[in-house]
Amino acid sequence: MKKKVFVDGLSGTTGLKIHERLSLYSELDMITIDYEKRRDPAERARCLNEADIVFLCLPDDAAKEAVSLVTNPNTKIIDASTAHRTSKDWAYGLPELSKEHREAVINGKRVSNPGCHATAFALSVYPLIFHGIMPTNYPVSCQSLTGYSGGGKALIEKYEADGEANPYTTGPRPYSLTFNHKHLPEMTMRTGLQESPIFLPVLNNVYQGLAVSVPIHTKLLNKRLSVKEIHELMSEHYCKEKFVKVMPYGDDTSLFDGGLDITACNHTNQAEVFVFGNDAKGSIVIYTRLDNLGKGASGAAIQNMNLMLGFDEDLHLLD
């Protein structure tokens, strides 16, 4: 019997991408809601409770309201908003972090889909803390270079407005300069850090693509490791993962003219982890790049659905 799926909030960037991917599934039946009734609580409740699995692609308050409407104990929910990302009652939908994270998603009925910046940051930092190399009070800083599609329809319209003098397209634009970005709480909690990292996101004039950098002073680690040893630790941690690849050590073939192309994982559910550094200076940087609309949003949601419904994890994600 086919599973029934409902996407609540189909008109947003993430909702549209999820719907596009769901259209590939012969194993699923889509529940649709009349556009005029999309804000009708009774009609939404009917769709939510009829579904085997629900995607919430909504603002935080609307996502919380949707959860409150679910009375069917068998309905599973994947929430793409920030509303439940630090809730201990919700599994964090980044199964690559550990065996426990994967089991929580597989067995969970409530899964919070991670943010795009947070996904790349957690993939970079979690193994170091998990294996006791980085202390939980390490003064972490990070930067994220990202495409403008992560800002949703309103920001996309600003970047794609006609006119040669469009101020949004003249160059990179750092933002969230008071360190209150909405991904910070999950970046802190879900990696095990005691304090929030200093996080500087930078918007770029590309539609999609993202790369997060985490610089490390090896003298501040619990155990001072070389660049190659950090690379080996990261490689071992993710060696069995289908969607996280630690790139070969000292191999520049994945770079573009010596630099890192933040768009190289676009249109995939892949995340690529790089380890660079200088042992003589005790300096290391971990870069993780991904598609902010793929592994950073809709691809991750579909991956979590596959796990929750007992499908192959990579079903319809390797196109």
C-alpha positions as CSV (number, residue, x, y, z in Angstrom):
1,M,0.0,0.0,0.0
2,K,1.3,3.4,-0.9
3,K,2.2,5.9,1.8
4,K,0.3,9.2,1.9
5,V,2.3,12.4,2.1
6,F,1.2,16.0,2.6
7,V,3.3,19.2,2.2
8,D,2.0,22.0,4.3
9,G,3.4,25.2,2.8
10,L,3.8,24.3,-0.8
11,S,4.4,27.7,-2.3
12,G,7.8,28.5,-0.7
13,T,11.2,27.7,-2.1
14,T,11.7,24.6,0.1
15,G,8.2,23.4,-0.3
16,L,8.4,23.6,-4.1
17,K,11.7,21.7,-4.2
18,I,10.3,19.0,-1.9
19,H,7.2,18.6,-4.1
20,E,9.4,18.4,-7.2
21,R,11.3,15.5,-5.6
22,L,8.2,13.8,-4.3
23,S,6.8,13.7,-7.9
24,L,9.5,11.0,-8.7
25,Y,8.0,8.6,-6.2
26,S,5.6,5.9,-7.4
27,E,5.6,4.6,-3.8
28,L,3.7,7.7,-2.5
29,D,0.3,9.3,-2.9
30,M,0.2,13.1,-2.6
31,I,-2.5,14.7,-0.5
32,T,-3.5,18.1,-1.9
33,I,-5.3,21.0,-0.3
34,D,-7.5,23.5,-2.2
35,Y,-5.5,26.7,-2.5
36,E,-8.4,28.8,-1.1
37,K,-8.5,26.5,2.0
38,R,-4.8,26.4,2.7
39,R,-5.2,28.5,5.8
40,D,-8.4,26.8,7.0
41,P,-7.5,25.0,10.2
42,A,-10.2,22.3,9.7
43,E,-9.1,21.5,6.1
44,R,-5.4,21.6,7.1
45,A,-6.2,19.3,10.1
46,R,-7.9,16.8,7.7
47,C,-4.9,16.7,5.4
48,L,-2.4,16.5,8.2
49,N,-4.2,13.6,10.0
50,E,-4.8,11.7,6.8
51,A,-1.1,11.6,6.0
52,D,1.4,9.0,6.9
53,I,4.1,11.7,6.7
54,V,3.9,15.5,6.6
55,F,6.4,18.1,5.5
56,L,6.0,21.5,7.2
57,C,7.4,24.2,5.0
58,L,6.1,27.1,7.1
59,P,7.1,30.0,9.3
60,D,7.8,29.0,12.9
61,D,4.5,30.0,14.4
62,A,2.5,28.3,11.6
63,A,4.6,25.1,11.9
64,K,3.8,25.0,15.7
65,E,0.1,25.5,14.9
66,A,0.3,22.6,12.3
67,V,1.8,20.3,14.9
68,S,-1.0,21.2,17.3
69,L,-3.6,20.1,14.7
70,V,-2.1,16.6,14.4
71,T,-4.1,14.1,16.5
72,N,-3.4,11.0,14.5
73,P,-0.7,9.1,16.5
74,N,0.6,7.5,13.3
75,T,1.3,10.7,11.4
76,K,5.0,11.4,11.1
77,I,6.3,15.0,10.7
78,I,9.3,16.6,9.2
79,D,9.5,20.3,10.1
80,A,11.7,22.4,7.8
81,S,11.3,25.5,10.0
82,T,13.5,26.5,12.9
83,A,10.6,25.9,15.4
84,H,11.8,22.5,16.8
85,R,15.5,22.4,15.9
86,T,16.6,22.6,19.6
87,S,13.7,20.6,21.0
88,K,14.8,17.5,22.8
89,D,11.5,15.9,21.9
90,W,12.4,16.1,18.2
91,A,15.1,14.1,16.4
92,Y,17.6,16.3,14.6
93,G,17.5,15.3,10.9
94,L,21.2,15.0,10.2
95,P,21.7,11.2,10.4
96,E,25.3,11.4,9.3
97,L,26.4,12.9,12.6
98,S,26.3,9.5,14.5
99,K,24.7,6.1,14.8
100,E,22.4,7.6,17.5
101,H,21.3,10.4,15.2
102,R,20.4,8.0,12.4
103,E,18.5,5.7,14.7
104,A,16.6,8.7,16.1
105,V,15.5,9.7,12.6
106,I,14.6,6.1,11.6
107,N,12.5,5.6,14.7
108,G,11.2,9.1,15.1
109,K,7.7,10.5,14.5
110,R,9.0,14.1,14.9
111,V,12.1,15.1,12.9
112,S,13.4,18.7,12.6
113,N,15.2,19.4,9.3
114,P,18.4,21.3,10.0
115,G,19.2,24.7,8.6
116,C,21.6,25.0,5.7
117,H,24.4,26.8,7.5
118,A,23.9,24.6,10.6
119,T,24.2,21.4,8.5
120,A,27.6,22.4,7.1
121,F,28.8,23.7,10.4
122,A,27.7,20.5,12.3
123,L,29.3,18.3,9.8
124,S,32.6,20.2,10.3
125,V,32.6,20.4,14.1
126,Y,30.7,17.5,15.5
127,P,33.3,14.8,14.9
128,L,36.0,16.8,16.6
129,I,33.8,17.2,19.7
130,F,32.4,13.7,19.6
131,H,35.9,12.2,19.6
132,G,37.2,14.5,22.3
133,I,39.6,16.5,20.1
134,M,38.0,19.9,20.4
135,P,36.9,21.0,23.9
136,T,33.3,22.0,24.3
137,N,34.4,25.5,25.4
138,Y,36.6,26.0,22.3
139,P,36.1,29.6,21.0
140,V,34.7,28.6,17.6
141,S,34.3,31.1,14.8
142,C,33.0,30.3,11.3
143,Q,32.0,32.0,8.1
144,S,29.4,30.9,5.6
145,L,29.5,31.9,1.9
146,T,26.0,31.3,0.5
147,G,23.7,31.8,-2.4
148,Y,20.8,34.2,-2.1
149,S,18.1,31.6,-2.6
150,G,18.4,30.7,1.1
151,G,16.6,34.0,1.8
152,G,13.4,32.9,0.2
153,K,11.2,34.5,-2.4
154,A,11.5,38.1,-1.1
155,L,15.3,38.1,-1.3
156,I,15.3,36.2,-4.6
157,E,13.2,39.0,-6.1
158,K,15.6,41.7,-4.8
159,Y,18.6,39.9,-6.3
160,E,16.9,39.3,-9.6
161,A,15.2,42.7,-10.1
162,D,15.9,44.3,-13.4
163,G,18.4,47.1,-13.7
164,E,22.1,47.6,-14.1
165,A,22.5,49.4,-10.8
166,N,20.9,46.7,-8.6
167,P,22.8,47.2,-5.3
168,Y,22.3,43.5,-4.3
169,T,24.4,42.2,-7.1
170,T,27.5,44.5,-6.8
171,G,29.4,42.2,-4.4
172,P,29.3,39.9,-1.4
173,R,27.3,41.1,1.5
174,P,28.0,40.0,5.1
175,Y,24.9,40.1,7.3
176,S,23.6,39.2,10.7
177,L,26.3,41.4,12.1
178,T,24.9,41.4,15.6
179,F,25.4,37.6,15.9
180,N,21.7,36.7,16.2
181,H,21.3,34.5,13.2
182,K,18.4,32.0,13.6
183,H,20.7,29.0,13.0
184,L,22.9,29.8,16.0
185,P,20.9,27.9,18.7
186,E,21.0,24.6,16.7
187,M,24.7,25.1,15.7
188,T,25.5,25.4,19.4
189,M,23.3,22.7,20.9
190,R,23.6,20.1,18.2
191,T,27.4,20.1,18.2
192,G,27.7,20.1,22.0
193,L,29.4,23.5,22.3
194,Q,29.0,25.3,25.6
195,E,28.8,28.7,23.9
196,S,27.6,30.0,20.5
197,P,30.2,30.3,17.8
198,I,31.0,33.7,16.3
199,F,29.2,33.2,13.0
200,L,29.5,35.5,10.0
201,P,27.2,34.6,7.0
202,V,28.0,36.3,3.7
203,L,25.5,36.5,0.8
204,N,26.9,36.1,-2.7
205,N,25.5,36.9,-6.1
206,V,24.9,33.2,-7.0
207,Y,21.5,31.6,-6.7
208,Q,22.4,28.6,-4.7
209,G,25.5,26.9,-3.2
210,L,27.1,27.2,0.3
211,A,30.5,26.7,2.0
212,V,31.1,27.0,5.7
213,S,34.7,27.5,7.0
214,V,35.8,26.7,10.5
215,P,39.4,27.8,11.4
216,I,41.2,25.9,14.2
217,H,44.2,26.7,16.3
218,T,45.7,23.3,17.1
219,K,47.3,24.6,20.3
220,L,43.8,25.0,21.8
221,L,42.7,21.5,21.1
222,N,42.6,18.8,23.8
223,K,45.0,16.9,21.6
224,R,47.2,18.7,19.2
225,L,46.8,16.8,15.8
226,S,48.4,17.5,12.5
227,V,46.4,18.5,9.4
228,K,46.6,15.0,8.1
229,E,45.5,13.5,11.4
230,I,42.5,15.7,11.5
231,H,41.7,14.7,7.9
232,E,42.0,11.0,8.9
233,L,39.7,11.5,11.8
234,M,37.1,13.2,9.6
235,S,37.4,10.6,6.9
236,E,36.9,7.7,9.4
237,H,33.9,9.4,11.0
238,Y,32.1,9.7,7.6
239,C,33.6,6.7,5.8
240,K,30.2,4.8,5.5
241,E,28.1,7.8,4.5
242,K,26.5,8.1,1.1
243,F,26.0,11.9,1.2
244,V,29.0,13.1,3.1
245,K,32.4,12.8,1.5
246,V,35.7,13.9,3.0
247,M,37.7,15.0,0.0
248,P,41.2,13.5,-0.6
249,Y,44.0,15.0,1.5
250,G,46.4,17.3,-0.3
251,D,44.5,16.9,-3.7
252,D,43.8,20.1,-5.5
253,T,41.8,18.6,-8.3
254,S,38.5,19.4,-6.5
255,L,39.5,23.1,-6.4
256,F,39.0,25.7,-9.1
257,D,42.2,27.5,-9.9
258,G,43.4,26.9,-6.3
259,G,40.1,28.1,-4.8
260,L,36.9,26.5,-3.5
261,D,33.8,26.7,-5.7
262,I,30.8,27.1,-3.4
263,T,28.5,25.9,-6.2
264,A,30.2,22.6,-6.9
265,C,27.5,20.5,-5.0
266,N,24.6,22.3,-6.5
267,H,21.6,20.1,-7.6
268,T,22.8,17.2,-5.4
269,N,22.2,16.0,-1.9
270,Q,26.0,15.8,-1.4
271,A,28.1,17.5,1.2
272,E,31.9,17.7,0.7
273,V,34.3,18.2,3.6
274,F,37.8,19.6,3.0
275,V,40.7,19.8,5.5
276,F,43.4,22.3,4.8
277,G,46.2,23.7,7.0
278,N,49.7,24.5,7.9
279,D,51.3,22.3,10.6
280,A,54.2,24.7,11.2
281,K,51.8,27.5,12.1
282,G,49.4,25.2,14.0
283,S,46.5,26.4,11.7
284,I,43.8,24.3,10.2
285,V,40.6,25.1,8.4
286,I,37.7,22.8,7.7
287,Y,35.4,23.7,4.8
288,T,32.1,22.0,4.1
289,R,30.2,22.8,1.0
290,L,26.7,21.8,-0.1
291,D,23.7,23.0,-2.0
292,N,21.7,25.1,0.4
293,L,18.5,24.0,-1.5
294,G,19.7,20.3,-1.5
295,K,21.5,18.8,1.5
296,G,20.8,22.2,3.2
297,A,17.0,21.9,2.8
298,S,14.8,19.8,0.5
299,G,17.3,17.0,-0.2
300,A,17.9,16.5,3.5
301,A,14.1,16.4,4.1
302,I,13.6,13.7,1.4
303,Q,16.5,11.7,2.9
304,N,14.9,11.9,6.3
305,M,11.6,10.8,4.8
306,N,13.3,7.8,3.2
307,L,14.7,6.7,6.5
308,M,11.4,7.3,8.4
309,L,9.4,5.3,5.9
310,G,11.9,2.4,5.5
311,F,12.9,3.2,2.0
312,D,16.5,3.1,0.7
313,E,18.2,6.2,2.1
314,D,19.3,7.3,-1.3
315,L,16.0,6.7,-3.1
316,H,15.5,9.4,-5.8
317,L,18.5,11.4,-4.4
318,L,21.2,10.2,-6.7
319,D,20.0,11.9,-9.9
